[in-house]
Amino acid sequence: MSEQVPKIAIYLDFENLAISAKEAYPSTPRPLRIDDILDFAKGNGDVLIKKAFADWNKPPCNQYVEDLRLRAFDLIFLPQTSLSGKNGADLRMTIDAMEDMWDKPLLDVFFLGTGDTDFIHLIRKIKERGKEVVVLGFEHSVGRTIRYNCDRFESLEDLLGKTPAETGKEKKEEEELEDDPRELFIRYIKNRSTDEPAILSQIKDDLTRLDPSFSEKKYGYKHFKDFLESFRGDLFTSIKMDDKAGHHLVFFKSYSELASTINEAQVRDFIDKDMRYLRDRAMRKALYKEIINLFHADGETTINQMIDDLSAIFDKKIPKVTLKLFLRTMAEGRMFKFANIKYTGNIYTMPQVLKADSTSMEKLDDIYVQRIIDLTLKKFAGVPQQTVTRIMGLTEN
């Protein structure tokens, strides 16, 4: 009996994707190639439903109408319904996907093209029904909440092709903040249920379950085996063919052996040099107060503008790179969020608005400190939390 081919439904929050595509490829007139998205989906099964949601009268969405029609997409027209520019795409797309899931139980996989965290509830409901959720989106516009809760995240930069490498200090700093694939491997090794060698062909699936956004391509490797080989001698000792079973086995080092190689000097360097942790609590509180004032003045601002304003307010006593990492940490800690307006540019030029519940100085400091702790524990799997808090000066022992 032949294996059953998965049945697929595609739902595109098209305005979100079109704007993000323009940000990722600013010099390309119509960068979002529909065929690349469809080809990827068809490589995973039979596509039964294709829907795209947008105000098709407005740019940049109106540029893609003919492309979508030729590929038999159902175009759902959603005109702007508020002064902020919202058109209700998230609600309508959620309703359609839920109705299709109930009316067409043969559907196996739901492809959601978006980066909007409003879809997290839809993702959870689809998974509760035993269906698979694949999120398609641009890396700069899809938050961690979406990436970690779907079954698989597919970068549209990988499908469409990477943008030419940018030059300059700012690009380098952004790259340094990317997830370290070595730490994902350590999480995998830590949570393995056996010390037996791992089957090579299953390792990528195991890593993807831990982090649905994982792809060896974003680290510059065309094939997973080449990516794995870069950790030979570090995380594993050898790869051998099991002639009896007919597959390759990977002999990983033990978690205790890997954890024991980390010393406190490495942890301290990461906290102080990589994260630029601000140890002066009074200075941190002064920063929170001034950040809130910056938002109250105009209602919205950007991270780049905040860096310039804060540098001037504190008379350049805090280096701009320190301010940049501090603000990024607070953004990840949800002190502020993207404004509901159209924007172009990267994360540092996107307009931000202050979150309504972020006015308590104590709460803000808890967010900052906990974020530093979380990132450090993620970077150095196996280091006790009390060691991290002691290095940060939060505890004595």
C-alpha angles and dihedrals in degrees: 000000000000119000114262112253113231116250113229137202122193124204119180123196084207102185090053091050096043094051092045090049090054090052092050095045106027095165096051115089096210108011101164104092110197094196091061091054093046094045090054092049093047089052087064099047146298115330108220102163128038119178132165125190125205148105095276094195093066131074135281091023095052090064091067102047096100093045091054094045092052088055093050098248117164102237111213110201114217114174121202110277103179141044090247090064097252115148103184094251093141093054096044093045090049092051093048093048092048093048092048091048091054097039096043108040091172090076111109106174131037117202111201116191105201147088097212113124088211086083094065091096091052090050091053093049093050092050091048087062091056095254127135121245121206116185119206115198149125115276094233094054104041114086127218092252091063094042095050097046102047121080092238137005118207117196112225087208086065092049096043098034131262120282117248110280112269121225131217139068097284093059091049092052092051091051091051089061094056119114114277109236090207090066091053089054090050090052088051093050092046093054099042112124093217141036090220118115115276125242105248095218091057099048097082091052089050092051091048090054089055093045117013090195093062117125128155088215094071088060092053101262123127095197130037093227091058089050091050092049090061088071096051110132091014106063101003136026104212150344117228134179116243098215093190096052095032099231140096121261125209117212106211125193116248120267092238090055092051094045092050092060093066115095130193093248089064091049092048092049091052093050097043103031107026099035095028089219111205105226096183104092093192090054091050092052091048088053093051090052094050093045090055090049090052090057094044090056097060106002092240140036141159131253091245091053091047090052091054094044095047092046089055094044092052092041093243092297089131115058114241092237088057091050090048093054091042092053093044089052091051091047090053087047088055100244087141135007141203114289116243094246136099114274142171129206136044133313092280094055098042112111112251133200127203116253112244094232096049101089102099111098092208092051092049092051090049089053093051097045094045091049091054090049092049094049092048094049089048092050094047107036109195098031110123115246091233088060091054094047090048092052089049090053094244095118134023100221 
